[in-house]
Amino acid sequence: MMSNKSFEENLAELEQIVSRLEKGEVPLEEAMTEFERGTKLSKELAATLQKAEKNLTKIVNDDGTVADFKAED
């Protein structure tokens, strides 16, 4: 169900949807459709971020070995 758009394009679309819904000027039927699309985009974006986070939890050492990455707070 992933779209062919980039993460940034999906995020921009979600931001536009949220903006339109917050203004309250969208007819109910359109608002429902927009809300459903926003929910789908939000799930796609979250999945993309989780995948990226998993990829970043591993780093390659100078000798080619892989070690867990621990981000400093």
N, C-alpha and C positions, 0 to 999 in steps of 0.2 A: 504494500500500500504506500510505499515511499514515493514521493513525487520526484520528478526529474529536475526540480529546481534546486539551487544551492541552499545551504543552511541560511546564508544571509538573505536570500530572496524570500525564503519561507518565513524568516523572522520579520522581515519588513512587511510581508502580507499580514502576518498575525498582528503586528502593531497597528496597521491600518484598520483591521477588523475591530480591534479593541477601541480605537479612537472613534470609529463610526458608532459603535454600540454605546460608548460612554456619552456621546452627544445626545442620544435618545431620539434622533430625528429619523430613524429607520422604521418603516412599517413593520408590524409584528411578524408577518410571514417572512420577510427578508431578514429580520433580526434572528429568527429561529434558524434560517439557513446559514447566516453568517456565524452564529454561535456554534453550530455543528462543524462548520469548516474550521473555525478557530480551535475547537477542541481537538480535531484531527491534526491540525498543524502543531499544536502544543505537544501532543503525544509523539509526533515525528521528531520534533526538535529535542525533546527530552531523550528519546532513544539515541539520536545522533550524539548528544552530549555524553550519554552513558558509554557509548562505544568509544568515543574519543578519550574519555577518562580511563577506560580499561587499557587502551593503547598506551597511554601516558604513564601507567603504573609500572611499566617496565622500561628500563634503560639499558643501553649496551655500554659495558665498561671498555676501556682502552684495549684490553686483551681479548675482546669479542664475547666475553661472558655476559649473560643477562642477569640483572639484579633488580629487586623491587625498588621502585622510586618512592621516596618519602619526601613529600613537599614540606617545606618549613613554614610554620605558621607566622 
